[in-house]
Amino acid sequence: MSLLSEELARKKEEARVKAITNLDRYKFMNFGYWAAIWIHLNQLSGVKSPNPFKPFVDLARTMMKEEKK
């Protein structure tokens, strides 16, 4: 693994942790910021990791379906 790819992996993990930490603190705008950073770094890295925020998206979709009933 090259130095650049190691740094990108480290930064992706940092962004993931910061996003979830901010969501836990009800700081929704900060969550969105760090989630977007993670997405961008994932695209740049060349290693397409699964989106760690997919469970949140799935939950939101379930909630929307329930609301429409």
C-alpha positions as CSV (number, residue, x, y, z in Angstrom):
1,M,0.0,0.0,0.0
2,S,1.5,3.3,-1.0
3,L,1.9,6.2,1.4
4,L,-0.9,8.2,-0.4
5,S,-3.4,5.3,-0.2
6,E,-2.5,4.8,3.5
7,E,-3.2,8.5,4.2
8,L,-6.5,8.4,2.3
9,A,-7.6,5.3,4.3
10,R,-6.7,7.1,7.5
11,K,-8.5,10.3,6.5
12,K,-11.6,8.2,5.4
13,E,-11.7,6.6,8.9
14,E,-11.3,9.9,10.6
15,A,-14.2,11.3,8.5
16,R,-16.4,8.3,9.3
17,V,-15.8,8.6,13.0
18,K,-16.4,12.4,13.0
19,A,-19.6,12.0,11.0
20,I,-21.0,9.4,13.5
21,T,-19.8,11.4,16.5
22,N,-21.6,14.5,15.2
23,L,-24.8,12.6,14.5
24,D,-24.7,11.3,18.1
25,R,-24.5,14.9,19.3
26,Y,-27.5,16.0,17.2
27,K,-25.1,18.1,15.0
28,F,-26.8,17.2,11.8
29,M,-25.0,19.7,9.5
30,N,-21.6,18.6,10.8
31,F,-22.7,15.0,10.2
32,G,-23.5,15.8,6.6
33,Y,-20.2,17.6,6.2
34,W,-18.1,14.7,7.4
35,A,-20.2,12.1,5.6
36,A,-19.7,14.1,2.3
37,I,-15.9,14.2,3.1
38,W,-15.9,10.4,3.5
39,I,-17.8,10.0,0.1
40,H,-15.3,12.3,-1.6
41,L,-12.3,10.6,-0.2
42,N,-13.8,7.2,-1.1
43,Q,-14.1,8.3,-4.7
44,L,-10.5,9.6,-4.7
45,S,-9.0,6.6,-3.1
46,G,-9.7,4.2,-6.0
47,V,-10.7,1.6,-3.4
48,K,-14.5,1.8,-3.3
49,S,-15.4,0.9,0.2
50,P,-19.0,0.2,1.1
51,N,-20.8,3.3,2.4
52,P,-20.7,3.2,6.2
53,F,-23.8,5.4,6.3
54,K,-26.1,3.0,4.4
55,P,-27.8,1.8,7.5
56,F,-28.9,5.4,8.2
57,V,-30.2,5.7,4.7
58,D,-32.1,2.4,5.0
59,L,-33.6,3.6,8.3
60,A,-34.7,6.9,6.7
61,R,-36.3,5.1,3.8
62,T,-38.2,2.7,6.2
63,M,-39.4,5.7,8.2
64,M,-40.6,7.4,5.1
65,K,-42.5,4.3,4.0
66,E,-44.1,4.1,7.4
67,E,-45.1,7.7,7.3
68,K,-46.8,7.3,3.9
69,K,-49.1,4.6,5.3
